[in-house]
Amino acid sequence: LFWQTSVVHAWESAETRADWRAEYEGTYRRLARVAQPRIVAVRIEVDMHPSERRADVRGTLTLENRSTQAIDTLWAVLGRDAERVTMTVSGARLVRHDARFGVHVFALARPMAPATTRELTYALTLDRSGVRADGFEYDVAENGSYIVSSDLVPSLGYRGRYELSNVPERRARGLGNASEQYAPLSASDSLATEARRAGQDPAWITLDATVSTSADQTALAPGRLVRDWTQDGRRYAHYVMGQSTPALFAIASGRYAVRRVQHGAVAVEMWFHPAHDRNVDNMLTTATRSLDVLGAKFGAYPHTTLRMVEVPLWWRFGAFAAPGMLYFTEDRGMLTDTRVGDVDLVSRRVAHEVAHQWWGHTVEPLNVAGATIIVESLAKYSEQLVVASLRGEGALPQMLGFDHDRYLADRTGEQDQEPTLLETTNESYLYYGKGAIAMHAMHDLLGDSAMTRALATLVATEGGPRGAATSRDLHALLRAAARDAAARAEVDEWFTGRTTYDLRIDTAFTTPAGSQHRLNASLRVGKQELRGGAEELVSADGTVIDVAVYAAAADGGRVLYAGKHAVVRGRIELSLVLPVRPDTIAIDPYMHRIDRDRSDNRRRVGIP
């Protein structure tokens, strides 16, 4: 996909950007604790001009005071690159406009009482034309525009994402610690929980979006397409998201081809660059299977449309999910080579993003430590369910091997004490890597029915705009589903511990036993727990580990034996009589443990 540039814009150094971030924080950080109304409805009109790389935006926001105190001052912030900005608030006057930081301060003639509403209207232009020596923005492109809501809609109060994140820079400028993205893990009666139950933080929104674009492009937004038409040589589309959803959306425009599938009550759409159609059928198949598998387990998909859209490769994600709408980059989605025998990254990615319609957009956890395992680890687990449905359970070990190795590799770079899953925040090696293995292990430990009941309960009790899910809730539900004390201890080990194993097959021999074959094998099991920054050896006795035995390729390489064995004095001693000569033995073949070295988990069976 291509874009167009014309006018040269001034260069802004990294130091200059750091200066304005530091200045913004020093001036406005106190606002983080000032009560502000919440945006509860967005009505927006966006006129895209792709050939000029410009978008004109007009919007009306419904604001509601969901706090317990009257509000007399409103602080609205737009992106600092927004141009031609106008903004008004009903019953208020503008008393300050800080153009450098995009801050508008309104004094209300009559304070907003709790539960009352006001309207904020605004207009802005996003001009991305020209050649920039630094700070390019590609959201408005000649073909393949993708604009996120944070650039389309003002935020109220303090913008924490403007803060400097570099610790040495902060120290040099005397800024102290940055605002915490995730608060410490809260108890069930915390202030954060109370605010969420009251619908304060964050508030969900309804969306009414009308988008126009050039005559040769299609404009896309979340929700139900109410109407599309052509007027004055431009194409228009009107979309409505009538039910409240998390305040996260994006709009797109491009010269798209489209394929549609009506899947029960849900219209599934794939919008893509016409030359990039190689994976479209696979993506539609995976999306519809995901709706079936996840809907049956966690409740019906909450929208009437699932819209998937290709975006250019310069975006820093492989895929991204907003409520009712998924975005896939051309290089890591549409053009991925999914050869037979490889891990199917496209199916995995589609299943994962569809899963966010439940984990993140139905159950939106509290913004506290551990939130990422609800959003990402449960999406990884859901991805496993869909892949198993499409390819069989045998497809999972190869797929999970990447997540397993990602965890082990990236934990070595942890500068502080490695958090537990219960307390993880921004550590992707935990919520993607370890979290994927943990949820897979929970499925094996608890069983499919118990696991499904636990997660369906989380959706039923904490789904929606006033849900207040935490990792403690997830841990408690899975612990309650455990059948005995040993299983509960294993749940705790995954969530509250930092445990790794050393699994190894020391010896494996076979001898004739009449018309059958006897296998004798000796397996070693070590266990470590990270405590206080150092690893300590702990007993693995009583731990149950999977063992599998396979026939030779000439006999189909089939599984001759699969069973679970308890560790006794650090070992598993195995003696089996098998109908076919065994060729290979494996310990933990299904990836239910974190093993520090998997190279010795599989061994050819010898003859003594």
C-alpha positions in Angstrom: 0.0 0.0 0.0 1.2 3.5 -0.8 1.2 7.0 0.5 1.8 10.4 -0.8 3.9 13.3 0.5 4.4 16.9 -0.7 5.3 19.7 1.7 8.5 19.7 3.8 7.8 20.1 7.6 10.3 21.1 10.3 12.4 18.7 12.2 11.8 18.1 15.9 14.7 16.5 17.8 14.3 13.8 20.4 15.5 16.2 23.0 12.8 18.7 22.0 10.1 16.0 22.3 11.5 15.1 25.8 11.3 18.7 26.8 7.7 19.2 25.9 6.8 15.8 27.6 8.6 16.9 30.8 6.9 20.3 30.7 3.5 18.9 30.1 3.9 16.5 33.1 5.2 19.3 35.3 2.3 21.5 34.4 -0.6 19.1 34.4 0.1 16.0 36.4 -1.9 17.3 39.3 -5.0 16.9 37.1 -4.7 13.1 37.4 -6.6 13.4 40.7 -9.1 16.1 39.6 -12.6 14.7 39.1 -13.7 14.9 35.5 -16.9 13.8 33.7 -16.8 10.6 31.5 -17.5 10.4 27.8 -20.5 8.0 27.4 -21.5 8.6 23.8 -19.6 9.6 20.7 -21.2 11.0 17.5 -18.5 11.7 14.9 -18.1 12.7 11.3 -14.8 12.1 9.5 -14.1 13.3 6.0 -11.1 11.5 4.6 -9.1 13.0 1.8 -6.6 10.2 1.0 -4.8 11.9 -1.9 -4.1 14.9 0.3 -3.3 12.8 3.4 -5.8 14.8 5.4 -8.8 14.1 7.6 -11.3 16.6 8.8 -13.1 15.6 12.0 -16.3 16.9 13.7 -17.7 15.4 16.8 -20.2 15.7 19.6 -19.5 14.0 22.9 -22.1 13.3 25.6 -20.4 13.8 29.0 -21.8 12.4 32.3 -20.7 13.2 35.8 -20.3 9.7 37.3 -18.5 10.9 40.4 -20.1 11.8 43.7 -19.1 15.5 43.6 -20.1 18.5 41.5 -17.6 19.4 38.7 -17.0 23.1 37.9 -14.0 22.9 35.6 -13.5 20.6 32.5 -10.1 19.9 31.1 -10.2 18.5 27.5 -7.0 17.4 25.7 -6.5 16.8 21.9 -3.4 15.4 20.2 -0.8 18.1 19.9 -0.6 17.5 16.1 -4.3 18.3 15.6 -4.8 21.5 13.5 -7.7 24.0 13.0 -9.1 23.0 16.4 -12.4 24.4 17.7 -14.1 23.2 20.9 -17.2 24.3 22.9 -19.0 22.9 25.9 -22.6 23.6 26.6 -23.1 25.9 29.6 -19.4 26.7 29.8 -16.8 29.2 28.7 -13.2 28.6 27.5 -10.9 30.1 30.1 -7.6 28.7 28.8 -6.2 27.2 25.6 -2.7 25.8 25.8 -2.0 25.2 22.1 1.4 23.6 22.8 -0.2 20.7 24.6 -3.7 20.7 23.1 -5.3 21.5 26.5 -8.6 23.3 26.7 -9.9 24.5 30.1 -13.6 25.3 30.4 -15.3 26.9 33.4 -18.9 25.7 33.8 -21.5 28.4 34.6 -23.3 25.9 36.7 -21.3 23.0 38.1 -22.3 19.5 36.8 -24.1 17.7 39.6 -23.6 14.0 39.9 -25.5 12.0 37.2 -26.0 15.0 35.0 -24.8 15.4 31.4 -23.3 18.0 29.1 -22.3 18.1 25.4 -18.9 18.9 24.1 -18.6 19.7 20.4 -15.3 20.0 18.5 -13.6 20.0 15.1 -10.1 19.3 14.1 -7.9 18.5 11.1 -5.3 15.8 10.9 -2.8 16.9 8.2 -0.2 14.2 7.4 1.0 15.7 4.1 4.6 16.6 3.5 8.1 15.3 4.0 9.1 15.2 7.7 12.7 14.6 8.9 11.3 13.1 12.0 7.9 12.2 13.5 6.1 10.9 10.5 2.4 9.9 10.9 1.0 7.4 8.5 -2.5 7.1 9.7 -4.0 9.0 6.8 -2.5 7.4 3.7 -3.1 7.6 0.0 -4.4 4.0 0.2 -4.9 2.2 3.5 -5.8 4.8 6.1 -6.2 3.7 9.7 -6.9 6.3 12.4 -7.3 5.4 16.1 -9.8 6.9 18.5 -7.2 8.7 20.6 -6.5 10.9 17.6 -10.1 11.4 16.7 -11.7 12.1 20.1 -10.5 14.4 22.9 -9.7 12.9 26.3 -10.7 14.5 29.6 -8.2 15.4 32.3 -4.6 14.3 32.3 -3.0 12.3 29.5 -0.6 9.9 31.2 0.7 8.6 27.9 2.4 12.0 27.3 4.8 11.3 30.2 8.5 10.5 29.6 9.0 6.8 30.0 12.8 6.7 29.9 13.9 6.3 33.5 17.3 8.0 33.1 15.7 11.0 31.3 13.1 11.3 34.1 15.9 11.2 36.7 17.9 13.8 34.9 14.9 16.2 34.7 13.9 15.6 38.4 10.5 14.1 37.5 10.6 11.2 40.0 8.6 8.1 39.2 6.2 8.0 36.3 2.5 7.6 36.9 1.8 3.9 37.2 0.1 2.4 34.2 -1.2 -0.4 36.5 -2.0 0.1 40.1 -1.0 -2.5 42.6 -3.2 -5.6 42.7 -6.3 -4.4 44.6 -8.5 -6.2 47.1 -12.1 -6.8 46.3 -13.2 -3.7 48.2 -10.7 -1.3 46.7 -11.4 2.2 45.5 -10.6 1.0 41.9 -13.4 -1.6 42.2 -15.8 0.9 43.6 -15.1 3.3 40.7 -15.6 0.6 38.2 -18.9 -0.6 39.7 -20.1 3.0 39.5 -19.1 3.1 35.8 -16.5 5.8 36.4 -13.2 4.3 35.3 -13.3 3.7 32.4 -16.7 4.5 31.1 -17.9 2.6 28.0 -19.4 4.4 25.0 -21.9 4.2 22.3 -20.7 5.2 18.8 -22.4 6.9 15.8 -19.8 7.4 13.0 -20.3 8.8 9.6 -17.2 8.6 7.4 -16.7 9.9 3.9 -13.8 9.2 1.5 -12.8 9.5 -2.1 -15.0 7.8 -4.7 -12.6 5.0 -5.4 -12.3 3.9 -1.7 -14.5 2.4 1.0 -14.8 3.9 4.5 -15.0 1.5 7.4 -15.9 1.9 11.1 -17.2 -0.4 13.9 -20.8 -1.3 14.3 -23.8 -1.9 12.0 -23.8 -0.3 8.6 -26.9 1.8 8.6 -26.5 3.4 5.2 -23.9 4.1 2.5 -24.3 6.5 -0.4 -22.4 8.7 -2.9 -22.7 12.4 -2.9 -20.7 15.1 -4.8 -18.2 12.6 -6.0 -17.5 11.1 -2.5 -18.5 7.9 -0.8 -20.2 8.0 2.6 -21.0 5.3 5.2 -22.9 5.6 8.4 -22.1 3.1 11.2 -23.8 2.7 14.6 -22.6 0.8 17.7 -25.7 0.9 19.7 -24.6 -1.1 22.8 -22.0 0.3 25.1 -18.4 -0.9 24.4 -15.0 0.0 25.7 -13.9 3.4 24.4 -11.6 2.0 21.8 -12.2 2.2 18.0 -10.6 3.1 14.7 -11.7 4.0 11.2 -10.2 2.9 7.9 -10.3 3.8 4.3 -8.8 2.1 1.3 -9.3 0.6 -2.2 -10.5 -2.6 -0.7 -11.9 -5.8 -2.1 -14.3 -7.6 0.3 -15.5 -11.1 1.0 -18.5 -11.7 3.2 -19.9 -14.7 5.1 -23.2 -14.7 6.9 -22.5 -17.0 9.9 -25.7 -17.4 11.8 -26.7 -14.1 13.2 -23.2 -12.6 12.6 -22.0 -11.0 9.3 -18.3 -11.7 9.0 -16.4 -9.4 6.6 -12.8 -9.4 5.3 -11.7 -6.1 3.7 -8.3 -6.4 1.9 -6.0 -5.0 -0.8 -7.2 -6.9 -3.9 -3.7 -8.3 -4.6 -3.4 -9.7 -1.1 -6.1 -12.5 -1.2 -4.0 -15.6 -0.5 -5.0 -16.0 3.2 -8.6 -14.5 3.0 -10.4 -17.9 2.9 -8.3 -19.2 5.8 -9.0 -16.0 7.9 -12.8 -16.2 7.3 -12.8 -19.9 8.2 -10.8 -19.3 11.4 -13.0 -16.3 12.3 -16.3 -18.2 12.0 -14.8 -21.3 13.8 -13.7 -18.9 16.6 -17.2 -17.5 16.9 -18.5 -21.1 17.2 -16.0 -22.4 19.7 -15.7 -19.4 21.9 -19.4 -18.5 21.8 -20.3 -22.0 22.9 -17.9 -21.8 25.9 -18.1 -18.2 27.0 -21.4 -16.8 25.7 -22.6 -15.4 22.4 -20.5 -12.9 20.4 -21.9 -9.5 21.4 -22.2 -7.9 18.0 -24.1 -8.5 14.7 -21.0 -7.8 12.6 -17.4 -9.0 12.8 -15.4 -6.7 10.4 -11.7 -7.6 9.6 -9.6 -5.0 7.8 -6.1 -5.1 6.3 -3.9 -2.1 7.2 -0.4 -1.2 5.9 2.8 -2.9 7.2 4.2 0.2 9.0 1.9 -0.3 12.0 3.8 -1.8 15.0 1.5 -4.8 15.5 0.7 -8.0 13.8 -3.0 -7.6 14.5 -5.2 -5.4 16.8 -8.7 -5.9 18.1 -11.3 -3.2 18.8 -14.9 -4.1 19.7 -16.5 -5.7 16.7 -13.5 -4.9 14.4 -10.1 -6.5 13.8 -7.1 -5.1 12.0 -4.3 -7.1 10.4 -1.1 -5.8 8.9 -0.4 -6.8 5.3 3.0 -8.4 6.0 2.1 -10.4 9.2 -1.4 -11.3 8.2 -2.4 -11.1 4.6 1.0 -12.1 3.1 2.2 -14.7 5.6 3.2 -18.0 4.0 1.2 -20.7 5.8 2.9 -23.8 4.4 1.7 -27.3 5.5 3.8 -28.4 8.5 4.5 -24.9 9.8 2.7 -23.4 12.8 -0.2 -21.6 11.2 0.4 -18.1 12.4 -2.5 -16.6 10.5 -5.1 -18.9 12.1 -3.5 -18.3 15.5 -3.6 -14.5 15.0 -7.2 -14.4 13.8 -8.4 -16.7 16.7 -6.5 -14.6 19.2 -8.0 -11.3 18.0 -11.5 -12.7 17.9 -10.9 -13.9 21.4 -10.4 -10.3 22.5 -14.1 -9.8 21.9 -14.5 -11.7 25.2 -11.2 -11.1 26.9 -10.7 -7.3 26.9 -13.9 -6.1 25.3 -16.6 -8.0 27.3 -14.5 -8.7 30.4 -12.4 -5.5 30.7 -10.3 -6.0 33.8 -9.5 -3.4 36.4 -6.4 -1.4 35.6 -4.4 -3.2 38.3 -1.5 -5.6 38.4 -2.4 -8.9 36.8 -4.9 -7.4 34.3 -2.9 -8.5 31.3 -3.4 -12.2 32.1 -7.1 -11.7 31.7 -6.7 -9.9 28.4 -3.8 -11.7 26.9 -3.3 -15.0 28.6 -7.0 -15.9 28.2 -6.9 -14.8 24.6 -3.9 -17.2 24.1 -5.9 -20.0 25.8 -8.8 -19.3 23.5 -6.5 -19.3 20.5 -5.4 -22.8 21.6 -9.1 -24.0 21.7 -9.7 -22.8 18.2 -6.5 -24.2 16.7 -7.3 -27.6 18.4 -10.8 -27.4 16.8 -9.3 -26.7 13.4 -6.1 -28.9 13.4 -6.6 -31.3 16.4 -4.9 -31.4 19.8 -1.6 -32.6 18.1 -1.1 -29.1 16.7 -0.7 -27.5 20.1 2.7 -28.7 21.3 4.5 -27.2 18.3 2.5 -24.0 18.7 3.2 -23.8 22.5 6.9 -24.4 22.0 7.3 -20.7 20.8 5.5 -19.4 23.9 7.5 -21.7 26.2 10.9 -20.5 24.7 9.8 -16.9 24.7 9.2 -17.0 28.5 12.6 -18.7 29.2 14.5 -16.4 26.9 13.0 -13.1 28.0 13.0 -13.8 31.8 16.8 -13.7 31.7 16.6 -10.0 30.9 14.4 -9.2 33.9 16.2 -6.4 35.9 14.0 -6.7 38.9 12.4 -9.7 40.6 10.3 -11.6 38.1 6.6 -10.9 38.9 4.2 -13.8 39.4 1.4 -14.3 36.9 -0.9 -12.8 39.5 1.1 -9.6 39.6 2.3 -9.2 36.0 1.9 -5.8 34.3 3.9 -5.0 31.1 6.0 -8.2 31.0 5.0 -9.7 27.6 7.1 -12.8 28.3 4.8 -13.5 31.2 1.3 -12.8 29.9 2.0 -14.1 26.4 4.7 -16.8 27.1 4.2 -18.3 30.6 0.5 -17.4 30.6 -0.1 -19.4 27.4 1.6 -22.5 29.0 -0.2 -22.0 32.3 -3.7 -21.9 30.8 -2.9 -24.9 28.7 -1.8 -26.7 31.9 -4.9 -25.6 33.7 -7.1 -27.1 31.0 -5.3 -30.4 31.4 -5.4 -30.3 35.2 -9.0 -29.2 35.7 -10.6 -30.7 32.6 -12.4 -29.0 29.8 -15.8 -28.8 31.5 -14.4 -27.3 34.8 -12.2 -24.8 32.9 -15.1 -23.7 30.8 -17.4 -23.3 33.8 -14.8 -21.2 35.6 -14.2 -18.8 32.6 -17.9 -18.6 31.7 -18.5 -17.6 35.3 -15.9 -14.8 35.0 -17.7 -13.5 31.9 -21.1 -13.7 33.5 -20.1 -12.0 36.7 -17.6 -9.5 35.5 -18.6 -8.8 31.9 -19.9 -5.5 30.8 -19.2 -1.8 31.6 -19.3 -2.3 35.4 -17.3 -5.5 35.6 -14.3 -5.3 37.9 -12.3 -8.5 37.1 -8.8 -9.0 38.6 -6.3 -11.8 38.3 -7.3 -12.7 41.9 -10.8 -13.5 40.6 -9.5 -15.7 37.9 -7.1 -17.5 40.3 -10.0 -18.0 42.8 -12.3 -19.5 40.1 -9.7 -21.9 38.8 -8.7 -22.9 42.3 -12.3 -23.6 43.2 -12.5 -25.8 40.1 -9.6 -28.0 41.3 -10.7 -31.4 42.5 -8.3 -31.9 45.5 -5.6 -30.3 47.5 -2.9 -31.4 45.1 -4.6 -29.8 42.2 -5.2 -26.5 44.2 -1.5 -26.5 45.0 -0.7 -26.7 41.3 -3.0 -23.9 40.4 -1.2 -21.8 43.1 2.2 -22.8 41.7 1.3 -21.3 38.3 -0.3 -18.1 39.6 1.8 -17.3 42.8 5.0 -19.1 42.2 8.0 -18.8 39.8 8.6 -22.5 39.1 10.7 -24.2 36.4 11.5 -27.9 35.9 14.5 -30.0 34.7 12.9 -32.9 32.9 15.2 -35.6 31.4 15.1 -39.1 30.0 18.2 -40.9 31.3 17.8 -44.3 29.9 15.2 -46.1 27.6 15.6 -49.8 26.4 13.3 -52.4 24.9 13.5 -56.2 25.0 11.3 -58.9 23.4 8.4 -60.2 25.6 7.0 -63.0 23.5 5.2 -61.4 20.6 5.3 -58.1 22.4 8.0 -55.7 23.6 8.9 -54.5 27.1 10.1 -51.0 27.6 12.1 -50.0 30.6 12.9 -46.3 31.1 14.3 -44.1 33.8 13.3 -40.4 33.8 14.7 -37.6 36.1 12.6 -34.7 37.4 14.1 -31.7 39.0 12.3 -28.6 40.2 13.4 -25.0 41.1 11.5 -22.1 42.7 12.7 -18.5 42.2 12.6 -16.9 45.6 14.1 -13.5 46.6 16.0 -13.3 43.3 17.7 -16.7 43.6 16.6 -20.1 42.5 16.2 -22.8 45.1 15.9 -26.5 44.5 12.7 -27.9 45.8 11.2 -31.4 45.9 9.2 -32.5 42.8 7.9 -35.6 44.6 4.2 -36.1 44.0 4.2 -34.0 40.9 2.4 -35.7 38.0 4.1 -35.6 34.6 3.0 -36.8 31.2 5.0 -39.6 29.4 4.3 -40.8 25.9 5.8 -43.6 23.8 5.8 -43.6 20.0 6.2 -46.2 17.3 8.7 -45.9 14.5 7.8 -43.9 11.3 7.4 -47.2 9.4 4.6 -48.1 11.9 3.0 -44.7 11.4 4.7 -43.0 14.3 1.6 -43.5 16.3 1.3 -43.1 20.0 1.7 -46.5 21.7 1.3 -45.3 25.2 0.4 -42.0 26.9 0.0 -41.7 30.7 0.6 -39.6 33.8 3.1 -40.6 36.4 3.9 -39.2 39.9 7.5 -38.4 40.7 9.0 -40.5 43.5 12.4 -39.4 44.9 13.0 -37.2 41.9 12.4 -39.9 39.3 9.9 -41.8 37.2 10.7 -45.4 36.6 8.7 -46.9 33.8 8.1 -50.5 32.7 5.6 -51.2 29.9 4.6 -54.0 27.7 3.7 -52.8 24.2 2.3 -54.5 21.1 4.8 -52.8 18.8 8.5 -52.2 19.2 8.8 -48.7 20.7 10.9 -46.2 18.8 10.8 -43.0 20.9 9.9 -41.9 24.4 9.1 -38.3 25.5 8.5 -36.7 28.8 6.0 -33.8 29.0 5.2 -34.1 25.3 2.1 -31.9 25.5 3.8 -28.9 27.0 2.3 -28.8 30.5 5.4 -27.7 32.3 8.1 -25.0 32.0 11.3 -27.1 31.3 14.6 -25.3 31.3 16.0 -27.5 28.6 13.7 -29.4 26.3 16.5 -30.9 24.2 16.7 -34.0 26.5 12.9 -34.5 26.7 12.8 -37.0 23.9 15.0 -40.1 23.4 15.3 -43.0 21.0 14.6 -46.3 22.6 17.7 -48.6 22.5 18.4 -52.3 22.8 20.5 -53.4 25.8 
